[in-house]
Amino acid sequence: MEESPLHQFELHHWIPLSIGGVDISINKAVIFMWIVIAVAAVLMIMAGSSRKLVPGKLQSLAEMMVEFIRNMILDTMGKDGMRFFPFVATLFLFILFSNYIGLIPGTYTVTSQIVVTSVFSCIVYGLSLVLGFWLHGAKFLGILIPPGTPGWLVPLMIPIEIISQLARPVSLAVRLFANMTAGHVMLAVLFSLTISGGLLIGWLPLAISLLVYGLEFVLIAGIQAYIFTILTCVYLGDAFHLHGHDEHAH
């Protein structure tokens, strides 16, 4: 019997643990989450520990990442947004390293778990709401009425904007989860076709799987980390600059 392409996403308890009836068992996803954090932390610490006037490859790569994240924040939130640099940088690096480490055969993609991406998206959207109400007070509810909306359209626009706002964390979580899961399922299917096809026709799915793997490595893994992070900056930027205007209450 051929193995299901979804088998790679199954999680089994490696170390069963429970506190107060809450299951906190250690499984493959937890282990790879720790690995992602460790790899990202070690590389960034190594890059920053030996800063030189003429940077080496690792320092150059780290500086490019820092500049990339800094530009994302400045373009969407302005200078005020730099106070969220540690949060945005941590989010971007975690997703980026999760996506790339998950492409190594035999590993696990942490971001293929909907619970992981949902927690991240809820934190991002919740933070944008807290920031918006903290800066603007009740005026932040004005985000439900786009500028220039005629008075007679306001009763119609408010429920539409509420649905649009509620869709933000859902789309943010599902987009990352679906892209990473779909790519790995496709690779698993193509690889199984390569084996079952034998030497005669197995070369075709093998060639396609190599192409898909290359696209995932070069484009999808990095782009999905970028999309999640830039949308995070946009949502926080909306909280900073209500309707594009500085109306800070504090």
C-alpha positions in Angstrom: 0.0 0.0 0.0 1.4 3.4 -1.0 2.0 5.9 1.8 -0.4 8.9 1.9 1.2 12.2 0.9 -0.3 13.6 4.1 1.7 11.1 6.2 4.5 13.6 6.6 2.3 15.9 8.6 1.1 13.3 11.1 2.3 14.0 14.6 2.9 11.4 17.3 3.9 11.9 20.9 7.6 11.3 21.4 7.6 12.3 25.0 4.0 12.3 26.5 3.5 15.1 29.0 0.4 16.6 30.6 -0.1 19.4 33.1 -3.5 19.8 34.7 -5.1 17.8 31.9 -3.5 20.0 29.2 -1.5 17.9 26.7 1.9 19.4 26.3 3.6 16.3 24.8 6.8 16.7 22.9 6.4 15.7 19.2 8.2 16.2 15.9 6.8 19.7 15.4 8.0 20.9 18.8 11.5 19.5 18.3 11.8 21.2 14.9 10.5 24.5 16.4 13.3 24.3 18.8 15.8 23.5 16.0 14.5 26.5 14.0 15.0 28.9 16.9 18.4 27.5 17.7 19.7 27.7 14.1 18.4 31.2 13.6 19.8 32.4 17.0 23.2 30.8 16.5 23.6 32.2 13.0 22.6 35.7 14.0 24.8 35.6 17.1 27.8 34.4 15.0 27.1 37.1 12.4 27.0 39.8 15.1 29.9 38.6 17.3 32.6 39.2 14.8 31.7 42.5 13.3 34.3 43.8 10.8 34.7 46.9 8.7 35.0 44.6 5.7 32.2 42.0 6.5 32.5 38.3 5.8 29.7 36.3 4.0 27.7 35.6 7.2 27.9 39.2 8.4 27.0 40.5 5.0 23.9 38.2 4.9 22.9 39.3 8.4 23.3 43.0 7.5 21.2 42.5 4.3 18.4 40.8 6.3 18.4 43.6 8.9 18.3 46.3 6.2 15.5 44.4 4.4 13.4 44.2 7.5 14.2 47.8 8.4 13.0 49.0 5.0 9.8 47.0 5.3 9.0 48.7 8.6 9.9 52.2 7.4 7.9 51.9 4.2 4.7 50.7 6.0 4.9 52.2 9.6 7.4 55.0 9.4 10.0 55.8 12.0 7.5 55.1 14.8 7.3 51.5 13.7 11.0 50.9 14.5 10.0 50.2 18.1 8.5 46.9 16.7 11.7 46.0 14.9 12.5 43.1 17.4 9.0 41.6 17.0 8.9 41.9 13.2 12.5 40.6 12.8 11.8 37.6 15.1 8.7 36.8 13.2 10.3 37.0 9.8 13.4 35.0 10.7 11.3 32.3 12.4 9.1 31.8 9.4 12.0 32.1 6.9 14.1 29.5 8.7 11.0 27.2 9.3 10.2 27.2 5.6 13.8 26.6 4.5 14.7 23.9 7.1 11.4 22.2 6.2 12.7 21.7 2.6 15.5 19.5 3.8 14.5 15.9 3.2 13.6 14.1 6.5 12.9 17.3 8.4 9.5 18.9 9.3 8.0 22.2 8.2 6.7 23.9 11.4 4.7 26.5 9.3 2.7 23.6 7.7 0.7 23.4 11.0 -2.4 25.6 10.9 -2.3 26.0 14.7 1.2 27.6 14.4 0.2 30.1 11.7 -3.1 30.8 13.5 -1.4 31.7 16.7 1.0 34.0 14.9 -1.8 35.7 12.9 -3.9 36.2 16.1 -0.9 37.7 17.9 -0.3 40.1 15.0 -3.9 41.1 14.5 -4.5 41.4 18.3 -1.4 43.6 18.6 -2.7 45.9 15.8 -6.0 46.3 17.6 -4.4 47.0 21.0 -2.0 49.5 19.4 -4.8 51.2 17.4 -7.0 51.7 20.5 -4.0 52.8 22.6 -3.0 55.4 20.1 -6.4 56.7 18.9 -8.9 55.6 21.5 -12.5 55.3 20.3 -11.4 57.1 17.1 -9.8 53.9 15.9 -13.3 52.6 15.2 -13.1 55.0 12.3 -11.1 52.4 10.5 -14.5 50.8 9.7 -15.5 53.8 7.6 -13.1 54.4 4.6 -12.3 58.1 3.9 -14.7 59.7 1.4 -17.6 57.3 2.1 -20.9 59.1 1.6 -23.1 59.4 4.7 -25.8 57.2 3.3 -23.3 54.4 2.6 -22.0 54.2 6.2 -24.6 51.7 7.5 -23.7 49.4 4.6 -19.9 49.9 4.8 -19.5 49.2 8.5 -20.6 45.5 8.4 -18.6 45.0 5.2 -15.5 46.5 6.9 -16.1 44.4 10.0 -16.1 41.2 7.9 -13.0 42.5 6.1 -11.2 43.0 9.4 -12.2 39.6 10.7 -10.9 38.0 7.5 -7.4 39.5 8.0 -6.1 37.0 10.6 -7.8 34.1 8.9 -6.3 34.9 5.5 -2.9 35.6 7.1 -2.9 32.1 8.7 -4.4 30.1 5.9 -2.1 31.6 3.2 1.1 30.5 4.9 -0.2 27.1 6.0 -1.8 26.3 2.6 1.2 27.2 0.6 3.7 25.3 2.7 1.4 22.2 3.0 0.4 22.2 -0.7 4.1 22.3 -1.9 5.1 19.4 0.3 2.1 17.3 -0.7 2.8 17.9 -4.4 6.5 16.9 -3.9 5.4 13.7 -2.0 2.9 12.8 -4.8 5.5 13.4 -7.6 8.2 11.4 -5.7 5.8 8.4 -5.3 5.0 8.6 -9.0 8.7 8.6 -9.7 9.2 5.4 -7.8 6.1 3.7 -9.2 6.9 4.8 -12.7 10.2 3.0 -12.8 13.0 3.8 -15.3 10.7 4.0 -18.3 8.3 6.9 -17.3 9.6 7.8 -13.8 11.9 10.5 -15.2 9.0 12.8 -16.0 7.6 13.1 -12.4 11.2 13.2 -11.2 12.0 16.2 -13.5 8.8 17.9 -12.4 9.5 17.3 -8.7 13.0 18.8 -9.1 11.4 21.8 -10.7 8.8 22.2 -8.0 11.5 21.7 -5.3 13.6 24.4 -7.0 10.6 26.8 -7.1 9.8 26.1 -3.4 13.4 26.7 -2.4 14.1 29.8 -4.5 10.6 31.5 -4.4 7.9 30.1 -2.2 9.7 29.7 1.1 11.2 33.2 1.0 8.1 34.9 -0.6 5.7 33.4 2.0 7.9 34.7 4.8 8.0 38.1 3.1 4.2 38.2 2.6 3.4 37.3 6.2 5.8 39.9 7.5 4.9 42.7 5.1 1.1 42.2 6.0 2.1 42.3 9.6 3.8 45.7 9.0 0.7 46.9 7.0 -1.7 45.9 9.8 0.5 47.6 12.4 0.9 50.6 10.1 -2.9 50.9 9.8 -3.0 51.1 13.6 -0.3 53.8 13.6 -1.7 55.9 10.9 -5.4 55.7 10.9 -6.6 56.2 7.2 -3.0 57.3 6.4 -3.0 60.3 8.8 -1.0 60.8 12.0 -3.6 61.1 14.6 -1.8 59.9 17.6 -3.7 60.5 20.8 -0.7 60.1 23.0 
